[in-house]
Amino acid sequence: MGAFEQRAATQISRGYFVILVTVGMQLGFDRLIEALDHIASTLEHEVIAQSGNGKYVAQNMEQHSSIVPHEFEGLISSADLIVSHAGIGSVLTAARHGIPIVLFPRRADMGEHRNDNQLATCRQLQGRPGIHMAFDEAELRKTITFALSNELVQNAPPKGETGLQYAVRKFGESGRL
């Protein structure tokens, strides 16, 4: 068991909440990492970021330029929320694991991407359950707060039922965790 997997098991047993931030591996995304770093200092959640090759160094969250795939999967399984660039791979990963996601698209006019395909992705996904959008730091803070409260309340196990019992029951009912 790797270091991230051990930590995930410990967090789950202690009831920690985890926000996983990912920007993909092709480009850094300092605007997102810096915004999350500011927000992380006000949250009661552990924030772990995969920051790519960006230049910003976080002070209030755990930051890794890259995370090997099997450890990344372990982090995803312990995450309560994913905050990400609007890459379709991140959206599909969140959906596969049943984790809500906040998308913060890269913008061409800010030199973050070649074009505005991530804004187009957000337009196409707008309003889908479990997918939230934010376009600046103020909106990101509000959206994270909303997503955590809304998704965690809706997906909390009923009183007297453990998280595992709830997950098994929900899987039996719907075929999804």
Kinemage of the C-alpha trace (Angstrom):
@kinemage 1
@onewidth
@group {chain A} dominant
@subgroup {mainchain}
@vectorlist {calphas} color= white
{ca met a 1} P 0.000 0.000 0.000
{ca gly a 2} L 1.443 3.395 -1.068
{ca ala a 3} L 1.686 6.508 1.083
{ca phe a 4} L -1.403 8.128 -0.458
{ca glu a 5} L -3.436 4.930 -0.084
{ca gln a 6} L -2.453 4.632 3.595
{ca arg a 7} L -3.407 8.241 4.204
{ca ala a 8} L -6.733 7.725 2.408
{ca ala a 9} L -7.548 4.774 4.677
{ca thr a 10} L -6.647 6.841 7.748
{ca gln a 11} L -8.730 9.810 6.581
{ca ile a 12} L -11.739 7.648 5.895
{ca ser a 13} L -11.519 6.012 9.333
{ca arg a 14} L -11.152 9.396 11.074
{ca gly a 15} L -13.915 11.102 9.066
{ca tyr a 16} L -11.735 13.732 7.345
{ca phe a 17} L -13.067 15.435 4.278
{ca val a 18} L -10.744 15.828 1.320
{ca ile a 19} L -10.793 18.190 -1.643
{ca leu a 20} L -8.650 16.997 -4.540
{ca val a 21} L -7.467 19.644 -6.994
{ca thr a 22} L -6.174 18.624 -10.406
{ca val a 23} L -5.007 20.666 -13.370
{ca gly a 24} L -3.941 17.826 -15.648
{ca met a 25} L -0.377 17.037 -16.621
{ca gln a 26} L 0.085 19.034 -19.827
{ca leu a 27} L -0.021 22.590 -18.475
{ca gly a 28} L 0.286 24.284 -15.113
{ca phe a 29} L -2.701 26.350 -14.004
{ca asp a 30} L -1.439 28.864 -11.455
{ca arg a 31} L -4.684 30.892 -11.356
{ca leu a 32} L -6.575 27.844 -10.066
{ca ile a 33} L -3.831 26.681 -7.689
{ca glu a 34} L -3.389 30.167 -6.202
{ca ala a 35} L -7.150 30.663 -5.797
{ca leu a 36} L -7.487 27.278 -4.069
{ca asp a 37} L -4.512 28.042 -1.846
{ca his a 38} L -6.257 31.207 -0.615
{ca ile a 39} L -9.528 29.357 -0.119
{ca ala a 40} L -7.856 26.355 1.584
{ca ser a 41} L -6.830 28.488 4.562
{ca thr a 42} L -10.532 29.020 5.378
{ca leu a 43} L -11.763 25.444 4.909
{ca glu a 44} L -12.080 22.621 7.422
{ca his a 45} L -11.088 20.193 4.694
{ca glu a 46} L -7.725 18.860 3.684
{ca val a 47} L -6.861 20.143 0.211
{ca ile a 48} L -4.431 18.166 -1.936
{ca ala a 49} L -3.399 19.574 -5.306
{ca gln a 50} L -1.830 18.041 -8.390
{ca ser a 51} L -0.479 21.258 -9.880
{ca gly a 52} L 1.374 20.197 -13.022
{ca asn a 53} L 4.321 22.321 -14.031
{ca gly a 54} L 2.990 25.611 -12.667
{ca lys a 55} L 5.141 28.162 -10.875
{ca tyr a 56} L 2.919 29.040 -7.883
{ca val a 57} L 3.958 27.398 -4.594
{ca ala a 58} L 1.045 26.718 -2.242
{ca gln a 59} L 1.196 27.663 1.438
{ca asn a 60} L -2.151 26.334 2.700
{ca met a 61} L -2.567 23.007 0.944
{ca glu a 62} L -0.521 19.976 0.017
{ca gln a 63} L 0.876 20.370 -3.492
{ca his a 64} L 2.447 17.857 -5.903
{ca ser a 65} L 3.475 18.618 -9.466
{ca ser a 66} L 2.543 15.062 -10.406
{ca ile a 67} L 1.075 12.026 -8.706
{ca val a 68} L 1.576 8.509 -10.050
{ca pro a 69} L -1.651 6.971 -11.408
{ca his a 70} L -2.267 4.327 -8.714
{ca glu a 71} L -1.730 6.897 -5.942
{ca phe a 72} L -3.972 9.369 -7.763
{ca glu a 73} L -6.711 6.710 -7.831
{ca gly a 74} L -6.282 6.297 -4.057
{ca leu a 75} L -6.692 10.035 -3.563
{ca ile a 76} L -9.778 10.092 -5.750
{ca ser a 77} L -11.363 7.326 -3.680
{ca ser a 78} L -10.856 9.405 -0.514
{ca ala a 79} L -12.016 12.703 -2.037
{ca asp a 80} L -15.320 14.320 -1.190
{ca leu a 81} L -14.962 16.912 -3.930
{ca ile a 82} L -12.761 17.372 -6.987
{ca val a 83} L -11.847 20.857 -8.178
{ca ser a 84} L -10.389 20.834 -11.662
{ca his a 85} L -9.654 22.575 -14.911
{ca ala a 86} L -12.473 21.793 -17.333
{ca gly a 87} L -10.737 18.791 -18.849
{ca ile a 88} L -13.082 16.035 -19.929
{ca gly a 89} L -10.821 13.388 -18.363
{ca ser a 90} L -11.362 14.953 -14.942
{ca val a 91} L -15.116 15.121 -15.518
{ca leu a 92} L -15.253 11.446 -16.513
{ca thr a 93} L -13.101 10.433 -13.529
{ca ala a 94} L -15.401 12.270 -11.114
{ca ala a 95} L -18.464 10.668 -12.714
{ca arg a 96} L -16.905 7.190 -12.606
{ca his a 97} L -16.270 7.573 -8.868
{ca gly a 98} L -19.550 9.375 -8.102
{ca ile a 99} L -17.722 12.442 -6.728
{ca pro a 100} L -19.018 15.974 -7.284
{ca ile a 101} L -16.710 18.213 -9.301
{ca val a 102} L -16.192 21.961 -9.567
{ca leu a 103} L -14.856 23.034 -12.951
{ca phe a 104} L -12.684 26.133 -13.263
{ca pro a 105} L -11.948 26.502 -16.985
{ca arg a 106} L -8.684 27.693 -18.459
{ca arg a 107} L -9.138 30.814 -20.579
{ca ala a 108} L -7.367 31.685 -23.808
{ca asp a 109} L -7.633 35.447 -23.149
{ca met a 110} L -5.564 34.926 -19.985
{ca gly a 111} L -2.907 32.894 -21.795
{ca glu a 112} L -3.943 29.671 -20.034
{ca his a 113} L -4.785 27.719 -23.177
{ca arg a 114} L -4.662 27.907 -26.980
{ca asn a 115} L -8.419 28.286 -27.291
{ca asp a 116} L -11.562 28.378 -25.167
{ca asn a 117} L -12.504 24.711 -25.478
{ca gln a 118} L -12.784 24.504 -21.676
{ca leu a 119} L -15.392 27.283 -21.633
{ca ala a 120} L -17.278 25.321 -24.304
{ca thr a 121} L -17.039 22.174 -22.125
{ca cys a 122} L -18.564 24.110 -19.224
{ca arg a 123} L -21.423 25.371 -21.402
{ca gln a 124} L -22.189 21.801 -22.495
{ca leu a 125} L -22.122 20.426 -18.932
{ca gln a 126} L -23.977 23.289 -17.233
{ca gly a 127} L -26.816 22.087 -15.029
{ca arg a 128} L -25.818 18.427 -14.859
{ca pro a 129} L -26.058 16.861 -11.399
{ca gly a 130} L -22.788 16.813 -9.479
{ca ile a 131} L -21.054 19.213 -11.897
{ca his a 132} L -20.552 22.789 -10.752
{ca met a 133} L -18.830 25.735 -12.472
{ca ala a 134} L -16.807 28.705 -11.267
{ca phe a 135} L -15.005 31.324 -13.345
{ca asp a 136} L -13.162 33.476 -10.770
{ca glu a 137} L -11.882 33.133 -7.189
{ca ala a 138} L -14.960 34.651 -5.513
{ca glu a 139} L -17.269 32.362 -7.457
{ca leu a 140} L -14.951 29.402 -6.776
{ca arg a 141} L -15.196 29.940 -3.008
{ca lys a 142} L -19.013 30.085 -3.126
{ca thr a 143} L -19.272 27.095 -5.471
{ca ile a 144} L -17.011 24.911 -3.321
{ca thr a 145} L -19.037 25.775 -0.215
{ca phe a 146} L -22.288 25.014 -2.033
{ca ala a 147} L -21.001 21.777 -3.588
{ca leu a 148} L -19.680 20.467 -0.278
{ca ser a 149} L -22.821 21.261 1.688
{ca asn a 150} L -25.253 20.209 -1.041
{ca glu a 151} L -23.497 17.028 -2.182
{ca leu a 152} L -22.460 15.842 1.290
{ca val a 153} L -25.929 16.393 2.721
{ca gln a 154} L -27.611 14.637 -0.202
{ca asn a 155} L -25.168 11.732 -0.113
{ca ala a 156} L -24.830 11.339 3.658
{ca pro a 157} L -25.747 7.955 5.101
{ca pro a 158} L -29.000 7.869 7.069
{ca lys a 159} L -28.685 7.963 10.842
{ca gly a 160} L -27.602 4.581 12.207
{ca glu a 161} L -26.063 3.421 8.925
{ca thr a 162} L -22.303 3.467 8.344
{ca gly a 163} L -20.833 4.881 5.168
{ca leu a 164} L -19.997 1.386 3.954
{ca gln a 165} L -23.495 0.054 4.669
{ca tyr a 166} L -24.986 3.033 2.852
{ca ala a 167} L -22.667 2.582 -0.152
{ca val a 168} L -23.507 -1.123 -0.422
{ca arg a 169} L -27.253 -0.447 -0.140
{ca lys a 170} L -27.099 2.351 -2.741
{ca phe a 171} L -25.070 0.141 -5.071
{ca gly a 172} L -27.676 -2.618 -4.724
{ca glu a 173} L -30.452 -0.150 -5.526
{ca ser a 174} L -28.861 1.666 -8.428
{ca gly a 175} L -25.788 -0.271 -9.543
{ca arg a 176} L -23.706 2.872 -8.798
{ca leu a 177} L -21.822 3.968 -5.711
